[in-house]
Amino acid sequence: MGHADFRAGGKKIFATLNAEETRGMVSLTPEQQAEFLLSHPAMFAPASGAWGLNGATMVELAHADPEVVGEAMTLAWQAKQAAVAAKPKSSRRPAGAVRRSAQASRSRKRRSAEASGRKKKRR
């Protein structure tokens, strides 16, 4: 995509920077967003659509105060870091493990039963 993103725990994006480095985005709560919009209207604007309603906040870097942007990024990182920490680890299979379909499992059982039957007949 050609732009930088910043992630909490290597997973959840909490901030982005456009390719031209003129605008950024921080993922705030709607309450935090409202505070930044009121206190620094030239610097912050809500992102368009549902993203903006949920706290995605655009940062005009030409008008940015590094201290204020740093505060917004810290808040965004803290929220995403908490979400990463709260999410339970998935029970993923180890690398190289193969998922077997139900039909493959039935076929394996059938072959095993047939093989057992052949062994009994031989005795």
N, CA, C and O atoms as a Tinker XYZ file with bonds, in Angstrom:
   492  protein
     1  N      0.809000   -1.197000    0.000000    73     2
     2  CA     0.000000    0.000000    0.000000    64     1     3
     3  C      0.849000    1.257000    0.000000    63     2     4     5
     4  O      0.356000    2.335000   -0.332000    81     3
     5  N      2.106000    1.139000    0.363000    73     3     6
     6  CA     2.990000    2.285000    0.267000    64     5     7
     7  C      2.933000    3.260000    1.423000    63     6     8     9
     8  O      3.391000    4.395000    1.294000    81     7
     9  N      2.384000    2.845000    2.542000    73     7    10
    10  CA     2.370000    3.746000    3.697000    64     9    11
    11  C      2.760000    2.974000    4.953000    63    10    12    13
    12  O      2.643000    1.751000    5.019000    81    11
    13  N      3.223000    3.722000    5.939000    73    11    14
    14  CA     3.650000    3.108000    7.196000    64    13    15
    15  C      2.443000    2.869000    8.103000    63    14    16    17
    16  O      1.495000    3.653000    8.123000    81    15
    17  N      2.501000    1.774000    8.846000    73    15    18
    18  CA     1.515000    1.576000    9.900000    64    17    19
    19  C      2.237000    1.179000   11.175000    63    18    20    21
    20  O      3.330000    0.613000   11.143000    81    19
    21  N      1.613000    1.482000   12.279000    73    19    22
    22  CA     2.180000    1.228000   13.592000    64    21    23
    23  C      1.246000    0.262000   14.308000    63    22    24    25
    24  O      0.039000    0.491000   14.383000    81    23
    25  N      1.821000   -0.832000   14.838000    73    23    26
    26  CA     1.014000   -1.899000   15.414000    64    25    27
    27  C      1.355000   -2.170000   16.866000    63    26    28    29
    28  O      2.512000   -2.078000   17.277000    81    27
    29  N      0.342000   -2.502000   17.628000    73    27    30
    30  CA     0.519000   -2.921000   19.024000    64    29    31
    31  C      0.648000   -4.436000   19.027000    63    30    32    33
    32  O     -0.199000   -5.140000   18.477000    81    31
    33  N      1.697000   -4.928000   19.640000    73    31    34
    34  CA     1.900000   -6.365000   19.707000    64    33    35
    35  C      2.115000   -6.996000   18.348000    63    34    36    37
    36  O      1.942000   -8.205000   18.192000    81    35
    37  N      2.490000   -6.194000   17.358000    73    35    38
    38  CA     2.696000   -6.715000   16.012000    64    37    39
    39  C      1.412000   -7.078000   15.296000    63    38    40    41
    40  O      1.454000   -7.681000   14.224000    81    39
    41  N      0.263000   -6.720000   15.871000    73    39    42
    42  CA    -1.013000   -7.149000   15.300000    64    41    43
    43  C     -1.958000   -5.999000   14.984000    63    42    44    45
    44  O     -2.260000   -5.749000   13.817000    81    43
    45  N     -2.419000   -5.312000   15.989000    73    43    46
    46  CA    -3.459000   -4.303000   15.825000    64    45    47
    47  C     -2.868000   -2.949000   15.441000    63    46    48    49
    48  O     -1.986000   -2.431000   16.126000    81    47
    49  N     -3.355000   -2.388000   14.356000    73    47    50
    50  CA    -2.889000   -1.075000   13.893000    64    49    51
    51  C     -3.490000    0.005000   14.792000    63    50    52    53
    52  O     -4.703000    0.059000   14.996000    81    51
    53  N     -2.615000    0.868000   15.326000    73    51    54
    54  CA    -3.102000    1.978000   16.146000    64    53    55
    55  C     -2.826000    3.331000   15.484000    63    54    56    57
    56  O     -3.390000    4.344000   15.899000    81    55
    57  N     -1.966000    3.360000   14.459000    73    55    58
    58  CA    -1.687000    4.609000   13.750000    64    57    59
    59  C     -1.148000    4.288000   12.360000    63    58    60    61
    60  O     -0.541000    3.239000   12.142000    81    59
    61  N     -1.378000    5.203000   11.431000    73    59    62
    62  CA    -0.834000    5.062000   10.077000    64    61    63
    63  C     -0.298000    6.415000    9.621000    63    62    64    65
    64  O     -0.595000    7.458000   10.203000    81    63
    65  N      0.491000    6.358000    8.577000    73    63    66
    66  CA     1.063000    7.556000    7.967000    64    65    67
    67  C      0.928000    7.393000    6.460000    63    66    68    69
    68  O      1.296000    6.351000    5.916000    81    67
    69  N      0.399000    8.422000    5.768000    73    67    70
    70  CA     0.251000    8.261000    4.322000    64    69    71
    71  C      1.613000    8.298000    3.639000    63    70    72    73
    72  O      2.605000    8.716000    4.236000    81    71
    73  N      1.654000    7.862000    2.396000    73    71    74
    74  CA     2.917000    7.739000    1.660000    64    73    75
    75  C      3.636000    9.080000    1.517000    63    74    76    77
    76  O      4.866000    9.120000    1.513000    81    75
    77  N      2.891000   10.168000    1.401000    73    75    78
    78  CA     3.492000   11.500000    1.258000    64    77    79
    79  C      3.923000   12.089000    2.596000    63    78    80    81
    80  O      4.579000   13.130000    2.642000    81    79
    81  N      3.549000   11.417000    3.687000    73    79    82
    82  CA     3.855000   11.874000    5.039000    64    81    83
    83  C      3.295000   13.261000    5.333000    63    82    84    85
    84  O      3.930000   14.079000    5.999000    81    83
    85  N      2.093000   13.504000    4.822000    73    83    86
    86  CA     1.412000   14.772000    5.082000    64    85    87
    87  C      0.266000   14.597000    6.070000    63    86    88    89
    88  O     -0.118000   15.540000    6.761000    81    87
    89  N     -0.274000   13.390000    6.131000    73    87    90
    90  CA    -1.386000   13.083000    7.036000    64    89    91
    91  C     -1.126000   11.765000    7.726000    63    90    92    93
    92  O     -0.447000   10.883000    7.199000    81    91
    93  N     -1.678000   11.653000    8.910000    73    91    94
    94  CA    -1.622000   10.403000    9.644000    64    93    95
    95  C     -2.993000   10.092000   10.195000    63    94    96    97
    96  O     -3.932000   10.875000   10.054000    81    95
    97  N     -3.095000    8.935000   10.826000    73    95    98
    98  CA    -4.334000    8.530000   11.476000    64    97    99
    99  C     -3.960000    7.880000   12.794000    63    98   100   101
   100  O     -3.016000    7.093000   12.865000    81    99
   101  N     -4.706000    8.215000   13.837000    73    99   102
   102  CA    -4.577000    7.531000   15.119000    64   101   103
   103  C     -5.938000    6.946000   15.465000    63   102   104   105
   104  O     -6.974000    7.562000   15.212000    81   103
   105  N     -5.924000    5.772000   16.035000    73   103   106
   106  CA    -7.152000    5.074000   16.384000    64   105   107
   107  C     -7.464000    5.320000   17.855000    63   106   108   109
   108  O     -6.964000    4.624000   18.739000    81   107
   109  N     -8.295000    6.317000   18.094000    73   107   110
   110  CA    -8.666000    6.711000   19.458000    64   109   111
   111  C    -10.046000    6.173000   19.797000    63   110   112   113
   112  O    -10.754000    5.671000   18.924000    81   111
   113  N    -10.430000    6.278000   21.061000    73   111   114
   114  CA   -11.814000    6.006000   21.409000    64   113   115
   115  C    -12.623000    7.229000   20.970000    63   114   116   117
   116  O    -12.051000    8.308000   20.815000    81   115
   117  N    -13.921000    7.094000   20.767000    73   115   118
   118  CA   -14.716000    8.280000   20.399000    64   117   119
   119  C    -14.612000    9.409000   21.427000    63   118   120   121
   120  O    -14.649000   10.584000   21.063000    81   119
   121  N    -14.483000    9.058000   22.706000    73   119   122
   122  CA   -14.361000   10.079000   23.749000    64   121   123
   123  C    -13.025000   10.820000   23.634000    63   122   124   125
   124  O    -12.980000   12.046000   23.728000    81   123
   125  N    -11.954000   10.076000   23.433000    73   123   126
   126  CA   -10.635000   10.693000   23.259000    64   125   127
   127  C    -10.623000   11.558000   22.007000    63   126   128   129
   128  O    -10.076000   12.661000   22.003000    81   127
   129  N    -11.237000   11.041000   20.941000    73   127   130
   130  CA   -11.302000   11.799000   19.692000    64   129   131
   131  C    -11.987000   13.148000   19.919000    63   130   132   133
   132  O    -11.510000   14.177000   19.440000    81   131
   133  N    -13.095000   13.143000   20.642000    73   131   134
   134  CA   -13.835000   14.386000   20.898000    64   133   135
   135  C    -12.963000   15.400000   21.633000    63   134   136   137
   136  O    -13.004000   16.593000   21.333000    81   135
   137  N    -12.173000   14.924000   22.598000    73   135   138
   138  CA   -11.290000   15.824000   23.337000    64   137   139
   139  C    -10.242000   16.457000   22.420000    63   138   140   141
   140  O    -10.008000   17.664000   22.479000    81   139
   141  N     -9.610000   15.638000   21.573000    73   139   142
   142  CA    -8.584000   16.173000   20.673000    64   141   143
   143  C     -9.192000   17.109000   19.630000    63   142   144   145
   144  O     -8.574000   18.110000   19.266000    81   143
   145  N    -10.387000   16.799000   19.149000    73   143   146
   146  CA   -11.037000   17.677000   18.163000    64   145   147
   147  C    -11.360000   19.039000   18.763000    63   146   148   149
   148  O    -11.226000   20.063000   18.094000    81   147
   149  N    -11.782000   19.052000   20.019000    73   147   150
   150  CA   -12.097000   20.323000   20.681000    64   149   151
   151  C    -10.853000   21.140000   20.995000    63   150   152   153
   152  O    -10.834000   22.356000   20.805000    81   151
   153  N     -9.814000   20.467000   21.477000    73   151   154
   154  CA    -8.625000   21.209000   21.904000    64   153   155
   155  C     -7.672000   21.571000   20.764000    63   154   156   157
   156  O     -6.901000   22.522000   20.892000    81   155
   157  N     -7.711000   20.835000   19.658000    73   155   158
   158  CA    -6.805000   21.094000   18.529000    64   157   159
   159  C     -7.527000   20.890000   17.191000    63   158   160   161
   160  O     -7.205000   19.953000   16.460000    81   159
   161  N     -8.499000   21.753000   16.861000    73   159   162
   162  CA    -9.300000   21.539000   15.650000    64   161   163
   163  C     -8.525000   21.652000   14.338000    63   162   164   165
   164  O     -8.920000   21.034000   13.350000    81   163
   165  N     -7.444000   22.413000   14.299000    73   163   166
   166  CA    -6.665000   22.525000   13.059000    64   165   167
   167  C     -5.794000   21.294000   12.835000    63   166   168   169
   168  O     -5.399000   21.002000   11.706000    81   167
   169  N     -5.502000   20.586000   13.898000    73   167   170
   170  CA    -4.596000   19.437000   13.829000    64   169   171
   171  C     -5.339000   18.123000   13.596000    63   170   172   173
   172  O     -4.839000   17.258000   12.877000    81   171
   173  N     -6.521000   17.958000   14.188000    73   171   174
   174  CA    -7.254000   16.688000   14.154000    64   173   175
   175  C     -8.604000   16.841000   13.466000    63   174   176   177
   176  O     -9.255000   17.883000   13.556000    81   175
   177  N     -9.009000   15.774000   12.775000    73   175   178
   178  CA   -10.335000   15.702000   12.153000    64   177   179
   179  C    -10.766000   14.239000   12.163000    63   178   180   181
   180  O     -9.928000   13.347000   12.032000    81   179
   181  N    -12.069000   13.985000   12.318000    73   179   182
   182  CA   -12.496000   12.583000   12.290000    64   181   183
   183  C    -12.324000   12.011000   10.883000    63   182   184   185
   184  O    -12.505000   12.717000    9.891000    81   183
   185  N    -11.976000   10.741000   10.808000    73   183   186
   186  CA   -11.916000   10.068000    9.505000    64   185   187
   187  C    -13.342000    9.984000    8.975000    63   186   188   189
   188  O    -14.299000   10.088000    9.741000    81   187
   189  N    -13.483000    9.797000    7.681000    73   187   190
   190  CA   -14.825000    9.772000    7.100000    64   189   191
   191  C    -15.554000    8.471000    7.428000    63   190   192   193
   192  O    -14.936000    7.433000    7.663000    81   191
   193  N    -16.862000    8.553000    7.438000    73   191   194
   194  CA   -17.713000    7.378000    7.601000    64   193   195
   195  C    -17.668000    6.759000    8.986000    63   194   196   197
   196  O    -17.401000    7.427000    9.985000    81   195
   197  N    -17.939000    5.457000    9.013000    73   195   198
   198  CA   -18.011000    4.710000   10.270000    64   197   199
   199  C    -16.675000    4.675000   10.994000    63   198   200   201
   200  O    -16.635000    4.615000   12.222000    81   199
   201  N    -15.578000    4.711000   10.238000    73   199   202
   202  CA   -14.255000    4.722000   10.876000    64   201   203
   203  C    -14.141000    5.916000   11.813000    63   202   204   205
   204  O    -13.706000    5.779000   12.956000    81   203
   205  N    -14.531000    7.076000   11.329000    73   203   206
   206  CA   -14.464000    8.288000   12.141000    64   205   207
   207  C    -15.409000    8.249000   13.325000    63   206   208   209
   208  O    -15.072000    8.735000   14.404000    81   207
   209  N    -16.588000    7.676000   13.134000    73   207   210
   210  CA   -17.542000    7.558000   14.241000    64   209   211
   211  C    -17.009000    6.654000   15.345000    63   210   212   213
   212  O    -17.373000    6.806000   16.511000    81   211
   213  N    -16.150000    5.719000   14.974000    73   211   214
   214  CA   -15.584000    4.787000   15.955000    64   213   215
   215  C    -14.238000    5.245000   16.512000    63   214   216   217
   216  O    -13.589000    4.494000   17.239000    81   215
   217  N    -13.809000    6.461000   16.184000    73   215   218
   218  CA   -12.610000    7.017000   16.804000    64   217   219
   219  C    -11.405000    7.202000   15.896000    63   218   220   221
   220  O    -10.414000    7.795000   16.322000    81   219
   221  N    -11.456000    6.718000   14.662000    73   219   222
   222  CA   -10.330000    6.932000   13.747000    64   221   223
   223  C    -10.209000    8.433000   13.497000    63   222   224   225
   224  O    -11.155000    9.081000   13.050000    81   223
   225  N     -9.029000    8.971000   13.793000    73   223   226
   226  CA    -8.833000   10.414000   13.779000    64   225   227
   227  C     -7.675000   10.778000   12.861000    63   226   228   229
   228  O     -6.564000   10.278000   13.032000    81   227
   229  N     -7.926000   11.636000   11.900000    73   227   230
   230  CA    -6.903000   12.077000   10.960000    64   229   231
   231  C     -6.078000   13.193000   11.602000    63   230   232   233
   232  O     -6.602000   14.032000   12.335000    81   231
   233  N     -4.785000   13.182000   11.311000    73   231   234
   234  CA    -3.864000   14.179000   11.856000    64   233   235
   235  C     -3.236000   14.936000   10.688000    63   234   236   237
   236  O     -2.586000   14.335000    9.832000    81   235
   237  N     -3.427000   16.237000   10.654000    73   235   238
   238  CA    -2.801000   17.090000    9.637000    64   237   239
   239  C     -1.402000   17.426000   10.132000    63   238   240   241
   240  O     -1.243000   18.240000   11.041000    81   239
   241  N     -0.397000   16.811000    9.546000    73   239   242
   242  CA     0.961000   16.953000   10.055000    64   241   243
   243  C      1.545000   18.353000    9.856000    63   242   244   245
   244  O      2.460000   18.743000   10.581000    81   243
   245  N      1.037000   19.108000    8.896000    73   243   246
   246  CA     1.510000   20.480000    8.697000    64   245   247
   247  C      1.182000   21.354000    9.909000    63   246   248   249
   248  O      1.886000   22.324000   10.189000    81   247
   249  N      0.115000   21.008000   10.623000    73   247   250
   250  CA    -0.313000   21.782000   11.793000    64   249   251
   251  C     -0.012000   21.059000   13.096000    63   250   252   253
   252  O     -0.472000   21.479000   14.158000    81   251
   253  N      0.747000   19.988000   13.027000    73   251   254
   254  CA     0.920000   19.112000   14.189000    64   253   255
   255  C      1.948000   19.622000   15.183000    63   254   256   257
   256  O      3.003000   20.137000   14.813000    81   255
   257  N      1.612000   19.465000   16.448000    73   255   258
   258  CA     2.537000   19.689000   17.555000    64   257   259
   259  C      3.015000   18.292000   17.968000    63   258   260   261
   260  O      2.199000   17.458000   18.358000    81   259
   261  N      4.323000   18.026000   17.888000    73   259   262
   262  CA     4.827000   16.678000   18.189000    64   261   263
   263  C      4.402000   16.138000   19.559000    63   262   264   265
   264  O      4.155000   14.941000   19.703000    81   263
   265  N      4.317000   17.008000   20.555000    73   263   266
   266  CA     3.904000   16.565000   21.895000    64   265   267
   267  C      2.464000   16.069000   21.895000    63   266   268   269
   268  O      2.151000   15.043000   22.498000    81   267
   269  N      1.601000   16.800000   21.221000    73   267   270
   270  CA     0.178000   16.439000   21.190000    64   269   271
   271  C     -0.026000   15.170000   20.370000    63   270   272   273
   272  O     -0.791000   14.292000   20.768000    81   271
   273  N      0.651000   15.067000   19.230000    73   271   274
   274  CA     0.553000   13.857000   18.407000    64   273   275
   275  C      1.101000   12.663000   19.183000    63   274   276   277
   276  O      0.539000   11.570000   19.121000    81   275
   277  N      2.179000   12.866000   19.903000    73   275   278
   278  CA     2.744000   11.797000   20.730000    64   277   279
   279  C      1.758000   11.326000   21.791000    63   278   280   281
   280  O      1.654000   10.129000   22.057000    81   279
   281  N      1.045000   12.251000   22.390000    73   279   282
   282  CA     0.030000   11.896000   23.388000    64   281   283
   283  C     -1.091000   11.077000   22.748000    63   282   284   285
   284  O     -1.534000   10.073000   23.306000    81   283
   285  N     -1.545000   11.515000   21.571000    73   283   286
   286  CA    -2.608000   10.784000   20.871000    64   285   287
   287  C     -2.143000    9.382000   20.483000    63   286   288   289
   288  O     -2.890000    8.413000   20.620000    81   287
   289  N     -0.908000    9.279000   20.000000    73   287   290
   290  CA    -0.383000    7.960000   19.613000    64   289   291
   291  C     -0.230000    7.052000   20.835000    63   290   292   293
   292  O     -0.484000    5.850000   20.751000    81   291
   293  N      0.181000    7.617000   21.954000    73   291   294
   294  CA     0.316000    6.819000   23.174000    64   293   295
   295  C     -1.038000    6.279000   23.623000    63   294   296   297
   296  O     -1.149000    5.109000   23.991000    81   295
   297  N     -2.063000    7.122000   23.596000    73   295   298
   298  CA    -3.404000    6.668000   23.964000    64   297   299
   299  C     -3.894000    5.581000   23.021000    63   298   300   301
   300  O     -4.469000    4.583000   23.456000    81   299
   301  N     -3.665000    5.779000   21.732000    73   299   302
   302  CA    -4.092000    4.778000   20.738000    64   301   303
   303  C     -3.352000    3.463000   20.955000    63   302   304   305
   304  O     -3.957000    2.392000   20.897000    81   303
   305  N     -2.039000    3.539000   21.206000    73   303   306
   306  CA    -1.250000    2.324000   21.436000    64   305   307
   307  C     -1.724000    1.597000   22.695000    63   306   308   309
   308  O     -1.852000    0.373000   22.692000    81   307
   309  N     -1.981000    2.338000   23.758000    73   307   310
   310  CA    -2.426000    1.715000   25.009000    64   309   311
   311  C     -3.730000    0.948000   24.819000    63   310   312   313
   312  O     -3.882000   -0.160000   25.334000    81   311
   313  N     -4.665000    1.531000   24.087000    73   311   314
   314  CA    -5.949000    0.862000   23.857000    64   313   315
   315  C     -5.765000   -0.412000   23.034000    63   314   316   317
   316  O     -6.343000   -1.449000   23.359000    81   315
   317  N     -4.968000   -0.340000   21.979000    73   315   318
   318  CA    -4.758000   -1.523000   21.132000    64   317   319
   319  C     -3.925000   -2.573000   21.855000    63   318   320   321
   320  O     -4.169000   -3.769000   21.693000    81   319
   321  N     -2.950000   -2.150000   22.644000    73   319   322
   322  CA    -2.124000   -3.094000   23.403000    64   321   323
   323  C     -2.991000   -3.853000   24.406000    63   322   324   325
   324  O     -2.819000   -5.058000   24.591000    81   323
   325  N     -3.915000   -3.156000   25.047000    73   323   326
   326  CA    -4.823000   -3.808000   25.993000    64   325   327
   327  C     -5.708000   -4.819000   25.269000    63   326   328   329
   328  O     -5.989000   -5.894000   25.799000    81   327
   329  N     -6.147000   -4.475000   24.055000    73   327   330
   330  CA    -6.980000   -5.401000   23.276000    64   329   331
   331  C     -6.193000   -6.642000   22.877000    63   330   332   333
   332  O     -6.729000   -7.751000   22.905000    81   331
   333  N     -4.927000   -6.468000   22.506000    73   331   334
   334  CA    -4.077000   -7.601000   22.141000    64   333   335
   335  C     -3.853000   -8.497000   23.349000    63   334   336   337
   336  O     -3.918000   -9.722000   23.238000    81   335
   337  N     -3.589000   -7.892000   24.504000    73   335   338
   338  CA    -3.318000   -8.662000   25.724000    64   337   339
   339  C     -4.567000   -9.400000   26.206000    63   338   340   341
   340  O     -4.458000  -10.494000   26.760000    81   339
   341  N     -5.750000   -8.818000   26.002000    73   339   342
   342  CA    -6.991000   -9.420000   26.482000    64   341   343
   343  C     -7.461000  -10.565000   25.601000    63   342   344   345
   344  O     -8.199000  -11.436000   26.062000    81   343
   345  N     -7.046000  -10.577000   24.344000    73   343   346
   346  CA    -7.501000  -11.621000   23.426000    64   345   347
   347  C     -6.795000  -12.931000   23.751000    63   346   348   349
   348  O     -5.566000  -12.973000   23.812000    81   347
   349  N     -7.569000  -14.014000   23.961000    73   347   350
   350  CA    -6.924000  -15.296000   24.262000    64   349   351
   351  C     -6.150000  -15.811000   23.058000    63   350   352   353
   352  O     -6.526000  -15.579000   21.909000    81   351
   353  N     -5.072000  -16.505000   23.344000    73   351   354
   354  CA    -4.277000  -17.100000   22.268000    64   353   355
   355  C     -5.129000  -18.141000   21.568000    63   354   356   357
   356  O     -5.863000  -18.889000   22.213000    81   355
   357  N     -5.033000  -18.188000   20.259000    73   355   358
   358  CA    -5.797000  -19.183000   19.515000    64   357   359
   359  C     -5.140000  -20.548000   19.670000    63   358   360   361
   360  O     -3.938000  -20.648000   19.915000    81   359
   361  N     -5.921000  -21.565000   19.528000    73   359   362
   362  CA    -5.388000  -22.930000   19.637000    64   361   363
   363  C     -4.995000  -23.398000   18.232000    63   362   364   365
   364  O     -5.561000  -24.346000   17.688000    81   363
   365  N     -4.038000  -22.722000   17.686000    73   363   366
   366  CA    -3.599000  -23.038000   16.326000    64   365   367
   367  C     -2.754000  -24.295000   16.338000    63   366   368   369
   368  O     -2.061000  -24.599000   17.309000    81   367
   369  N     -2.830000  -25.011000   15.243000    73   367   370
   370  CA    -2.014000  -26.207000   15.086000    64   369   371
   371  C     -0.564000  -25.821000   14.909000    63   370   372   373
   372  O     -0.263000  -24.745000   14.392000    81   371
   373  N      0.338000  -26.690000   15.334000    73   371   374
   374  CA     1.753000  -26.399000   15.099000    64   373   375
   375  C      2.046000  -26.333000   13.604000    63   374   376   377
   376  O      1.323000  -26.904000   12.787000    81   375
   377  N      3.103000  -25.636000   13.271000    73   375   378
   378  CA     3.487000  -25.515000   11.866000    64   377   379
   379  C      3.673000  -26.912000   11.274000    63   378   380   381
   380  O      4.291000  -27.778000   11.893000    81   379
   381  N      3.148000  -27.119000   10.101000    73   379   382
   382  CA     3.295000  -28.406000    9.430000    64   381   383
   383  C      2.146000  -29.359000    9.711000    63   382   384   385
   384  O      2.008000  -30.368000    9.019000    81   383
   385  N      1.311000  -29.065000   10.714000    73   383   386
   386  CA     0.187000  -29.950000   11.004000    64   385   387
   387  C     -0.864000  -29.802000    9.918000    63   386   388   389
   388  O     -1.088000  -28.707000    9.403000    81   387
   389  N     -1.498000  -30.899000    9.578000    73   387   390
   390  CA    -2.471000  -30.896000    8.494000    64   389   391
   391  C     -3.863000  -31.065000    9.080000    63   390   392   393
   392  O     -4.087000  -31.916000    9.940000    81   391
   393  N     -4.778000  -30.260000    8.615000    73   391   394
   394  CA    -6.163000  -30.392000    9.045000    64   393   395
   395  C     -6.815000  -31.457000    8.187000    63   394   396   397
   396  O     -6.738000  -31.419000    6.959000    81   395
   397  N     -7.446000  -32.392000    8.837000    73   395   398
   398  CA    -8.094000  -33.477000    8.102000    64   397   399
   399  C     -9.589000  -33.201000    8.051000    63   398   400   401
   400  O    -10.200000  -32.788000    9.037000    81   399
   401  N    -10.157000  -33.440000    6.881000    73   399   402
   402  CA   -11.588000  -33.250000    6.738000    64   401   403
   403  C    -12.322000  -34.411000    7.389000    63   402   404   405
   404  O    -11.725000  -35.452000    7.663000    81   403
   405  N    -13.606000  -34.237000    7.635000    73   403   406
   406  CA   -14.409000  -35.299000    8.247000    64   405   407
   407  C    -14.432000  -36.524000    7.333000    63   406   408   409
   408  O    -14.368000  -37.659000    7.806000    81   407
   409  N    -14.523000  -36.291000    6.028000    73   407   410
   410  CA   -14.564000  -37.421000    5.102000    64   409   411
   411  C    -13.236000  -38.174000    5.123000    63   410   412   413
   412  O    -13.233000  -39.405000    5.101000    81   411
   413  N    -12.132000  -37.480000    5.163000    73   411   414
   414  CA   -10.829000  -38.146000    5.218000    64   413   415
   415  C    -10.711000  -38.960000    6.492000    63   414   416   417
   416  O    -10.135000  -40.048000    6.490000    81   415
   417  N    -11.258000  -38.434000    7.583000    73   415   418
   418  CA   -11.219000  -39.154000    8.850000    64   417   419
   419  C    -12.055000  -40.424000    8.773000    63   418   420   421
   420  O    -11.630000  -41.467000    9.268000    81   419
   421  N    -13.250000  -40.356000    8.156000    73   419   422
   422  CA   -14.098000  -41.542000    8.000000    64   421   423
   423  C    -13.418000  -42.581000    7.123000    63   422   424   425
   424  O    -13.464000  -43.777000    7.412000    81   423
   425  N    -12.787000  -42.116000    6.048000    73   423   426
   426  CA   -12.088000  -43.045000    5.152000    64   425   427
   427  C    -10.963000  -43.755000    5.883000    63   426   428   429
   428  O    -10.752000  -44.954000    5.699000    81   427
   429  N    -10.247000  -43.020000    6.706000    73   427   430
   430  CA    -9.150000  -43.611000    7.468000    64   429   431
   431  C     -9.670000  -44.668000    8.432000    63   430   432   433
   432  O     -9.074000  -45.736000    8.571000    81   431
   433  N    -10.786000  -44.368000    9.099000    73   431   434
   434  CA   -11.387000  -45.330000   10.030000    64   433   435
   435  C    -11.865000  -46.577000    9.286000    63   434   436   437
   436  O    -11.669000  -47.697000    9.759000    81   435
   437  N    -12.493000  -46.385000    8.121000    73   435   438
   438  CA   -12.984000  -47.508000    7.334000    64   437   439
   439  C    -11.827000  -48.402000    6.907000    63   438   440   441
   440  O    -11.910000  -49.625000    7.023000    81   439
   441  N    -10.754000  -47.801000    6.416000    73   439   442
   442  CA    -9.587000  -48.592000    5.996000    64   441   443
   443  C     -8.997000  -49.339000    7.179000    63   442   444   445
   444  O     -8.566000  -50.485000    7.046000    81   443
   445  N     -8.977000  -48.695000    8.328000    73   443   446
   446  CA    -8.440000  -49.331000    9.521000    64   445   447
   447  C     -9.306000  -50.521000    9.924000    63   446   448   449
   448  O     -8.789000  -51.579000   10.284000    81   447
   449  N    -10.644000  -50.343000    9.862000    73   447   450
   450  CA   -11.559000  -51.431000   10.207000    64   449   451
   451  C    -11.423000  -52.579000    9.218000    63   450   452   453
   452  O    -11.439000  -53.745000    9.614000    81   451
   453  N    -11.289000  -52.256000    7.925000    73   451   454
   454  CA   -11.119000  -53.306000    6.909000    64   453   455
   455  C     -9.817000  -54.064000    7.150000    63   454   456   457
   456  O     -9.778000  -55.289000    7.031000    81   455
   457  N     -8.770000  -53.349000    7.483000    73   455   458
   458  CA    -7.483000  -54.002000    7.740000    64   457   459
   459  C     -7.588000  -54.899000    8.962000    63   458   460   461
   460  O     -7.014000  -55.988000    8.978000    81   459
   461  N     -8.311000  -54.459000    9.985000    73   459   462
   462  CA    -8.485000  -55.280000   11.176000    64   461   463
   463  C     -9.255000  -56.539000   10.851000    63   462   464   465
   464  O     -8.948000  -57.611000   11.374000    81   463
   465  N    -10.256000  -56.420000    9.989000    73   463   466
   466  CA   -11.049000  -57.582000    9.577000    64   465   467
   467  C    -10.196000  -58.586000    8.832000    63   466   468   469
   468  O    -10.348000  -59.791000    9.035000    81   467
   469  N     -9.309000  -58.124000    7.981000    73   467   470
   470  CA    -8.436000  -59.021000    7.236000    64   469   471
   471  C     -7.504000  -59.766000    8.174000    63   470   472   473
   472  O     -7.237000  -60.952000    7.978000    81   471
   473  N     -7.013000  -59.079000    9.189000    73   471   474
   474  CA    -6.101000  -59.714000   10.146000    64   473   475
   475  C     -6.812000  -60.834000   10.897000    63   474   476   477
   476  O     -6.228000  -61.895000   11.118000    81   475
   477  N     -8.059000  -60.613000   11.290000    73   475   478
   478  CA    -8.817000  -61.614000   12.035000    64   477   479
   479  C     -9.083000  -62.842000   11.187000    63   478   480   481
   480  O     -9.019000  -63.962000   11.694000    81   479
   481  N     -9.379000  -62.660000    9.908000    73   479   482
   482  CA    -9.675000  -63.786000    9.028000    64   481   483
   483  C     -8.447000  -64.654000    8.818000    63   482   484   485
   484  O     -8.576000  -65.867000    8.652000    81   483
   485  N     -7.290000  -64.078000    8.821000    73   483   486
   486  CA    -6.057000  -64.821000    8.578000    64   485   487
   487  C     -5.719000  -65.740000    9.736000    63   486   488   489
   488  O     -5.043000  -66.747000    9.525000    81   487
   489  N     -6.140000  -65.453000   10.898000    73   487   490
   490  CA    -5.766000  -66.243000   12.075000    64   489   491
   491  C     -6.482000  -67.541000   12.123000    63   490   492
   492  O     -6.279000  -68.324000   13.051000    81   491
